[in-house]
Amino acid sequence: MEILVVADSHIIRTPDGNYWTKTIYGYNFWTRYLSVFQKVKIVSRTMHIDSIDTNSYLKVNGDNVDVVELPYLRGTKDYLKSFFKLKNAAKRSVDNAQVAIFRLPSIVASVVLDEYKKTGKPYSIEVVADPHDAYSNNKLAQWYFTRKMKKDILSANGVSYVTSRYLQNIYPSKAKIAGENKYNFESYYSTIDLKEDFFYKERMYKNIGNSITIVHTANSINNDNKGHSIVIDVVKNLREKNIDANVIFIGDGTKRVEFEKLSKKYGIDKYVSFTGLLPDSNEVREILLKGDIFIFPTKAEGLPRAIIEAMAVGLPCLSTPISGIPELIESKYLFEPEDVNGFTDKVIKLINSPKELEEMSSKNIETAKGYTYEKLQMRRDCFYKKLLDIS
């Protein structure tokens, strides 16, 4: 059977008919659904471009994976201006669909879901973040999509969450409220594809001295939601305190230039570097291995893959108490997203406590082992099979 999967995956189409993305949604991502379903049709915003540097993108389509195009709209004004165009395209996208999965929150997926509900066919929702955090910069969107996702989840047959507890408590499924049965079920699993060979051994810090390399990962650097400016401020503070600090940012996007200008303004640009997009997980691993600590002052999350990857290679991690992050990191290593001094002071304390850094490293590796591909795929397969059984 064919599964329709609707996600905000920012896809580009080239004249040869192939589809590409700079997000996690490359072909390998979609193969997780092929373990249960025969074909995958991705419904996504799609932009047509004459040519791209394919080395900087992940190919999306491939054997048994294809794309259903929606208009490529960006920003609230675009959506309001072209809402009916999107609505009509959404209606066409669900024609002949027998079963579907919607990855929320997503404005696009929400519009398609409204059209799909009219078919009366079974569907599941994969909750990947909290709309209350994701739309925090737009109070109207925050109110609307938080309310709407609660309603959509209650009408879904199956609901999976990237967290083990947090999102379930805020957005409960019918299975949680009334009990699980054949037509209403629940699960949890991360989006991450973490293979055994990604892991590394416990880090040793007895020779860390007065020098520290910070690493930060965010594939799409199109805003400051992942705290790039905060990390730059932390590096500035550390250097002012005579600590030889530098940072490597993994990822790329429209805001990169702005952050480069900020570091230059502070006079620390030679201590701030950007790798650009790294489509290959092995490349990401190589950069993570160069770091001493991972700092992630994120403002909006579900359960961040970036933190789990950093943990897997034994990096001590500092982050924020947002969404499911407290399921990964102890509260003493969590700070409010804008707490530059909190992050700075903790780094200084850790530099002076190599043993604590080593304990963090060891514990993080053990935590990450709960998120290996093999373990998560077993949960995914079970969830997908339940959806298939009622289709």
PyMOL commands that set and color helices and strands:
alter all, ss='L'
color gray80, all
select helices_A, chain A and resi 27-35+54-56+75-81+83-93+107-117+131-134+139-155+166-170+174-178+196-198+228-240+256-265+269-271+281-288+305-312+325-327+331-333+340-351+354-371+373-389
alter helices_A, ss='H'
color red, helices_A
select strands_A, chain A and resi 2-6+11-13+19-21+39-48+58-59+65-70+100-104+123-127+158-161+185-188+211-220+244-252+272-274+293-296+317-319
alter strands_A, ss='S'
color yellow, strands_A
deselect
rebuild
show_as cartoon
